[in-house]
Amino acid sequence: MDDALIEKLGILADAAKYDASCASSGAKPRRGGKEGLGSTTGAGICHAYTPDGRCVSLLKILLTNHCLFDCVYCINRRSSNVRRARFTVEEVVELTLGFYKRNCIEGLFLSSGIIRSPDHTMEQMMLVARTLRRDHGFAGYIHLKTIPEASPWLIEQAGLWADRLSINLELPSDHSLKAFAPEKNGGTIKAVMGQVNERIVEAKEERRRFSPAGQSTQLIVGADDATDRSVLETSGTLYQRYGLRRVYYSAFSPIPEASSVLPVKPPPLQRENRLYQADWLLRYYGFTVEEIASGGEGGMLDLGIDPKLAWALKNRERFPVDVNRADREMLLRVPGLGARAVDKILSARRHTRLRMEDLGRLSNGLRRARPFLIAADYHPAGGLTDRLDLRQRLVTPSSQLSLF
Amino acid sequence: MHTITLREGADLDGFRRAVRRLAAAGTAPDKVLWSVGAPSLFGGEAALASEGGAPVFLPQAVGQLIETVVCHGDPERYALLYRLVWRVLNGERALLDQHADPLVHRLERLDKAVRRDIHKMHAFLRFRALPGPDGEERYVAWFEPDHHIVEAVAPFFVERFESMAWTILTPKGSLHWDRRRLMSGPPAERPDAPAHDRFVDDRFAEGWQRYYESTFNPARVNPTAMRAEMPRKYWANMPETAAIPAMVRSAPARVQAMLEAEAAVPRRRMPEKAVAAMARQAPDSLADLNRLIQRSEPLVPGATQAVLGEGPEGAAIAIVGEQPGDQEDREGRPFVGPAGQLLTAALEEAGIDRGGLYLTNAVKHFKFVQRGKRRIHQSPTAGEVKHYRWWLMTELGFVRPRLVVALGATAALAMTGRPVAVLRERGPMAFDGWNGFITVHPSYLLRLPGEEERRRAQAAFVADLRRAAALA
């Protein structure tokens, strides 16, 4: 690796850091064997964490940060004055293999600015994945961010080599997309999502490999005037209609070379955090978008408390819940009880009537759950859920304990 | 009182032998004293036959928990595990379901700590490349795990880096892989691992540090979250972490600078260029399209080459078959195998010049299963047909025939997008944007058993071709 390549790596990693997706999970187990290199274990591994608290799992870079498009939220838009660089296919392959052999990464997440034409760009990205897999027997994780404007055949070729394809929607509504990303087209993006979803479903039925870890997308939050409710509605549709594995939320971040159309101040990072929590409730806890949004005000989530607690405080009549009797669905709605704690409760209560002390061993969130629970030896005194200061009491002293 | 002495580290075999003996004798947990003795790391005493005691049958989950917890550094681990085994054997088969039980809770915490340690070793261990004596690279790593997990992590590294020669050194034992065999070695000390500056590794460590610095977004600085997942004790062995203090220190100033900077004055460049480039990208000739098809990977691996369409652009009739067969795959031309010859004969009989037609297939690659020396043709699936549909439609767009004749069910599926019962629906049919005609595939005629039946079917096929020619 020479100076020039290290320099390019700096530029093209910097240019890729605003994409929130980094996961390396969800692929079927696979190994490179005696001739190849690497393995995927299904779970994914975070190999390091940066001082922004995010993990480094994949080598996340752009093939190039030259771009024909002019999306205002993007540092790489054609009217930005940033330094430009461009990798060759061979250079990306060399970097991926080199870092992988030193156990720095789980694989590659390759994205790109659009150069010459969307097809040309997509083909270069596909060639990186093909070279890694076919010429080097690389069995690590590969995530390609597709160029939605590329021809369908190229996106299908990419799916043969990648573990995951992502198609970034970036903005939740068509009118924001039109205003902020003039060359992009919401219809095209969703058509590609539909195409990819169809191929994934078929391949699964026919036991072929096509983007086995599914597809994901990213929404930028806080660059336009979209409410949390409309963001979550978009996500709900994407999960249902296009079978997406993940929607990533990326709080709009100040960038050097910002456009004057953008808001001056970034949104609070807490907003992104709340959206992830809400997304979780949507996918694993049986909540509807409507229920989640009703916990906040004016379509925005409550930044002070997590969305599950917000919902519970507005639906106090449904609490307290008896841990020894309630069904799984209702236990999942108790603030502070996660899915794993609920499963443990269900399996433990077949053998014994659970007391508060037992619950303390089953869940780390008991302090927050307490007002919403009935146990064998515990009934909230005088209907604690009716107390007006409940929100206050739950939020203030424990903020660092309660969330994670 | 029984005293059981196990070797240092994770002595699963020793523990198993002891449990068999104790269980056979019906020894209660409070009558056993567990101690850890001679430091012999990797099964030095494994030769000891399992004296006394028949195997003890435990639920699978208990066995798994034991395997992990013996790796823990807590000296009490064996006593706790034996208490668990005792209770499971004495009427509490489902004890592990009782997560609120204090013993189970305690063991689950030990289990979790070991799993976390294993996970962190998978994640935070870094190899450095050393040139070997034979010029071949050898990868070496130094790591300090909290628990006795060196044996437990070995399968992961063998599987992942099977094609590399590597060594992992730790204070709790070492591992050596020569691409065929795994060897365990004694504990190592830090100086046993070559110092950083003695590594010649194509500057990858330097490149990695640069990557790490560049991927950090100063507007999101949150060192607490970082340390929760990557505690300081791991930093010494990870080259990239040297950059952390400076990254954190400079973050506020970098953000301030971004916020204070005035919005960038855009360099005016014409958006028309981008839009035009997008419009230009589709293949603009049949030759161009054929180059794309040839460059593309078959959806089903194995085919020698893509088989392209053949015939003049502007042909009045395009004939769409299923997919290339064995002979087509070898020669790279459509309709040259037995079915192709039958088609040629039928065209002749119908008085149609094959040279004036455009002949192609719905799927461009041969798909087969190998049976001895023979490659047995496999029909394409609906998914495969759809995958190739974009190519077929683009291809027909260049040829612009007046009529498209679909031979057989696969071609009919490609043209209509739905399953078609060919024998029932044969005849003219409007395809998506094309005047169409459906008839059987000549290979269907080859498969008919009776001579008489075949003659009749062939006559019907020739009649279909005549009708199609009249429509075009």
Boltz contact constraints between the chains, C-beta under 6 A:
constraints:
  - contact:
      token1: [A, 1]
      token2: [B, 202]
      max_distance: 6.0
  - contact:
      token1: [A, 1]
      token2: [B, 203]
      max_distance: 6.0
  - contact:
      token1: [A, 1]
      token2: [B, 204]
      max_distance: 6.0
  - contact:
      token1: [A, 1]
      token2: [B, 207]
      max_distance: 6.0
  - contact:
      token1: [A, 6]
      token2: [B, 207]
      max_distance: 6.0
  - contact:
      token1: [A, 6]
      token2: [B, 210]
      max_distance: 6.0
  - contact:
      token1: [A, 9]
      token2: [B, 207]
      max_distance: 6.0
  - contact:
      token1: [A, 9]
      token2: [B, 210]
      max_distance: 6.0
  - contact:
      token1: [A, 9]
      token2: [B, 211]
      max_distance: 6.0
  - contact:
      token1: [A, 10]
      token2: [B, 210]
      max_distance: 6.0
  - contact:
      token1: [A, 10]
      token2: [B, 214]
      max_distance: 6.0
  - contact:
      token1: [A, 13]
      token2: [B, 211]
      max_distance: 6.0
  - contact:
      token1: [A, 13]
      token2: [B, 214]
      max_distance: 6.0
  - contact:
      token1: [A, 13]
      token2: [B, 215]
      max_distance: 6.0
  - contact:
      token1: [A, 14]
      token2: [B, 214]
      max_distance: 6.0
  - contact:
      token1: [A, 17]
      token2: [B, 215]
      max_distance: 6.0
  - contact:
      token1: [A, 17]
      token2: [B, 217]
      max_distance: 6.0
  - contact:
      token1: [A, 31]
      token2: [B, 159]
      max_distance: 6.0
  - contact:
      token1: [A, 34]
      token2: [B, 162]
      max_distance: 6.0
  - contact:
      token1: [A, 34]
      token2: [B, 163]
      max_distance: 6.0
  - contact:
      token1: [A, 37]
      token2: [B, 163]
      max_distance: 6.0
  - contact:
      token1: [A, 38]
      token2: [B, 160]
      max_distance: 6.0
  - contact:
      token1: [A, 39]
      token2: [B, 159]
      max_distance: 6.0
  - contact:
      token1: [A, 39]
      token2: [B, 160]
      max_distance: 6.0
  - contact:
      token1: [A, 45]
      token2: [B, 122]
      max_distance: 6.0
  - contact:
      token1: [A, 45]
      token2: [B, 123]
      max_distance: 6.0
  - contact:
      token1: [A, 46]
      token2: [B, 123]
      max_distance: 6.0
  - contact:
      token1: [A, 47]
      token2: [B, 123]
      max_distance: 6.0
  - contact:
      token1: [A, 49]
      token2: [B, 226]
      max_distance: 6.0
  - contact:
      token1: [A, 49]
      token2: [B, 229]
      max_distance: 6.0
  - contact:
      token1: [A, 49]
      token2: [B, 230]
      max_distance: 6.0
  - contact:
      token1: [A, 50]
      token2: [B, 216]
      max_distance: 6.0
  - contact:
      token1: [A, 51]
      token2: [B, 216]
      max_distance: 6.0
  - contact:
      token1: [A, 51]
      token2: [B, 221]
      max_distance: 6.0
  - contact:
      token1: [A, 51]
      token2: [B, 223]
      max_distance: 6.0
  - contact:
      token1: [A, 51]
      token2: [B, 226]
      max_distance: 6.0
  - contact:
      token1: [A, 51]
      token2: [B, 244]
      max_distance: 6.0
  - contact:
      token1: [A, 51]
      token2: [B, 247]
      max_distance: 6.0
  - contact:
      token1: [A, 51]
      token2: [B, 248]
      max_distance: 6.0
  - contact:
      token1: [A, 52]
      token2: [B, 216]
      max_distance: 6.0
  - contact:
      token1: [A, 52]
      token2: [B, 217]
      max_distance: 6.0
  - contact:
      token1: [A, 52]
      token2: [B, 220]
      max_distance: 6.0
  - contact:
      token1: [A, 52]
      token2: [B, 221]
      max_distance: 6.0
  - contact:
      token1: [A, 52]
      token2: [B, 222]
      max_distance: 6.0
  - contact:
      token1: [A, 53]
      token2: [B, 222]
      max_distance: 6.0
  - contact:
      token1: [A, 53]
      token2: [B, 225]
      max_distance: 6.0
  - contact:
      token1: [A, 53]
      token2: [B, 226]
      max_distance: 6.0
  - contact:
      token1: [A, 68]
      token2: [B, 274]
      max_distance: 6.0
  - contact:
      token1: [A, 68]
      token2: [B, 277]
      max_distance: 6.0
  - contact:
      token1: [A, 69]
      token2: [B, 274]
      max_distance: 6.0
  - contact:
      token1: [A, 78]
      token2: [B, 269]
      max_distance: 6.0
  - contact:
      token1: [A, 79]
      token2: [B, 266]
      max_distance: 6.0
  - contact:
      token1: [A, 79]
      token2: [B, 267]
      max_distance: 6.0
  - contact:
      token1: [A, 81]
      token2: [B, 264]
      max_distance: 6.0
  - contact:
      token1: [A, 98]
      token2: [B, 204]
      max_distance: 6.0
  - contact:
      token1: [A, 102]
      token2: [B, 126]
      max_distance: 6.0
  - contact:
      token1: [A, 102]
      token2: [B, 127]
      max_distance: 6.0
  - contact:
      token1: [A, 102]
      token2: [B, 204]
      max_distance: 6.0
  - contact:
      token1: [A, 103]
      token2: [B, 125]
      max_distance: 6.0
  - contact:
      token1: [A, 103]
      token2: [B, 126]
      max_distance: 6.0
  - contact:
      token1: [A, 103]
      token2: [B, 127]
      max_distance: 6.0
  - contact:
      token1: [A, 104]
      token2: [B, 208]
      max_distance: 6.0
  - contact:
      token1: [A, 117]
      token2: [B, 277]
      max_distance: 6.0
  - contact:
      token1: [A, 117]
      token2: [B, 281]
      max_distance: 6.0
  - contact:
      token1: [A, 118]
      token2: [B, 278]
      max_distance: 6.0
  - contact:
      token1: [A, 119]
      token2: [B, 281]
      max_distance: 6.0
  - contact:
      token1: [A, 149]
      token2: [B, 278]
      max_distance: 6.0
  - contact:
      token1: [A, 152]
      token2: [B, 390]
      max_distance: 6.0
  - contact:
      token1: [A, 153]
      token2: [B, 390]
      max_distance: 6.0
  - contact:
      token1: [A, 156]
      token2: [B, 387]
      max_distance: 6.0
  - contact:
      token1: [A, 157]
      token2: [B, 296]
      max_distance: 6.0
  - contact:
      token1: [A, 157]
      token2: [B, 297]
      max_distance: 6.0
  - contact:
      token1: [A, 160]
      token2: [B, 297]
      max_distance: 6.0
  - contact:
      token1: [A, 183]
      token2: [B, 274]
      max_distance: 6.0
  - contact:
      token1: [A, 202]
      token2: [B, 383]
      max_distance: 6.0
  - contact:
      token1: [A, 206]
      token2: [B, 381]
      max_distance: 6.0
  - contact:
      token1: [A, 206]
      token2: [B, 383]
      max_distance: 6.0
  - contact:
      token1: [A, 253]
      token2: [B, 219]
      max_distance: 6.0
  - contact:
      token1: [A, 254]
      token2: [B, 219]
      max_distance: 6.0
  - contact:
      token1: [A, 254]
      token2: [B, 258]
      max_distance: 6.0
  - contact:
      token1: [A, 254]
      token2: [B, 259]
      max_distance: 6.0
  - contact:
      token1: [A, 256]
      token2: [B, 258]
      max_distance: 6.0
  - contact:
      token1: [A, 257]
      token2: [B, 264]
      max_distance: 6.0
  - contact:
      token1: [A, 258]
      token2: [B, 263]
      max_distance: 6.0
  - contact:
      token1: [A, 260]
      token2: [B, 263]
      max_distance: 6.0
  - contact:
      token1: [A, 344]
      token2: [B, 99]
      max_distance: 6.0
  - contact:
      token1: [A, 347]
      token2: [B, 97]
      max_distance: 6.0
  - contact:
      token1: [A, 348]
      token2: [B, 98]
      max_distance: 6.0
  - contact:
      token1: [A, 348]
      token2: [B, 99]
      max_distance: 6.0
  - contact:
      token1: [A, 348]
      token2: [B, 100]
      max_distance: 6.0
  - contact:
      token1: [A, 351]
      token2: [B, 98]
      max_distance: 6.0
  - contact:
      token1: [A, 358]
      token2: [B, 100]
      max_distance: 6.0
  - contact:
      token1: [A, 361]
      token2: [B, 100]
      max_distance: 6.0
  - contact:
      token1: [A, 361]
      token2: [B, 105]
      max_distance: 6.0
  - contact:
      token1: [A, 362]
      token2: [B, 99]
      max_distance: 6.0
  - contact:
      token1: [A, 362]
      token2: [B, 100]
      max_distance: 6.0
